[in-house]
Structure formats: structure tokens, C-alpha cells
Amino acid sequence: MTARKPRYSKEEMERRGTEIYESKIRSQVEEGNHGRIVAIDIETEAFEMADETLEAVKRLYDRVPDAQPWILRIGHRAVFRFPRIVFHND
């Protein structure tokens, strides 16, 4: 297994990934793919889409082995959703 290390700060990854998605990818993928995952290489602008995060990233690494992936869920502000936990004081 190849050890991959980020070459950018989290802030730079987010900035570049979001910019690429909004300017070049969104119009290609948004219709009919709500909730799917997009993995974007912030250096080459290559992207892959899948139903699961790991699959999208794996496909991206298969195409661009040295990718710096930024991951988005189409139509959502966050990739993951945490369940709501309700505590009762009985």
C-alpha cells in the first residue's frame, strides 16, 4: 500500500476543491446524482463519482496515483451526516 501525504493545508484543499467543483464539475454531475460522492484531484482537476466515499477515492487514485483528493457530496454541504442523538432525563 502506498503511503500518501497531503501537500496542502486543509484550508487550501477546501478552497481549491470547492472552486474546481463550482466552476468546472458541478454542471456536469449535479442533475440526477443528488447524494452521490465526488472525489476531485485539486492539482489535475480530474474527478470520479461513486455512491460511497472510498470507491470514489479509489477510482481517482486508479486514474491519478498521486492525487490530492477533495471529497464532496452532491447537493449537500457536508460529506457525512451524523445521526441526531436524543438524551432523555428520566
N, C-alpha and C positions, 0 to 999 in steps of 0.2 A: 504494500500500500504506500502511495506517495504522500509524504507529509507536505501539506500546503499551508502557507502562511500568508496572512493578509499583508498587502503592501501599502494600504491606505488606512487612515483613521476611519472609525465608524461614521463620523460626520461626513467625510469625503465620499465614502461608499454610498451613503444615503443620498447625498446631493447629486452625485453623478448618475446613480441608478435611477433615481426619480426623474431627473432631467431627460435621460435617454428614453425612459418609458413614455413620458408625456409627449416628447417631440417626435419619436420615431416608431414606437411599438404599439402604443395604446390603440390607435385607429385600426391596426391590423388584427388585434386579438380580442378587443372588448366585446364585440357583438357575439352573443351565443356562448360565451366562455365564463360567465359570472361565477366566481368562486374557485376557478382553476388557478394554478400557480405558474408564475413566470420567473425563470431564473435568467438574469441578464449579466453578461460579462461586461463590466464597466470600462474595459480597455478596448475591446474589439466591437462592442455593441451587438455581438451575437446573442441570441436568446433561444431558450427552449421552454416549452409549456407542457404541463402534466397535471394530473389530478392530485398528486402528492409531492411534497417538497423535495424529498430525497430523489425521486425519479426525475424531476425537472433538473436538479443539480447534476445528477449522474449523466443525463443526456448532454448537458452543457459541457461537462468535463470530457465526455467522449469526443465532442467536436473540438473543444479548446482546452487541452490538458492543463494549461497554466492559467485558466480563467480566474478572475476576481469576481465571484458572483454576488449580485444583489438580488434578493427574492421579494416578490410582490404577489399578493392575492388579488386577482382581477375583481374590481368593483368593491374592494374593502380597503380600509385604512391600515389594517394590520394583517400579517400573515396568519397568526394564530389567535384563536379566541379561547379565553379561559371561561370555564363554567362558573356560573354565579353560585356562590355558596351562601346558604341561609343558615344562620345560627339561631336556635331557639333558647330562650332563658326560661325553662320550665322549672 
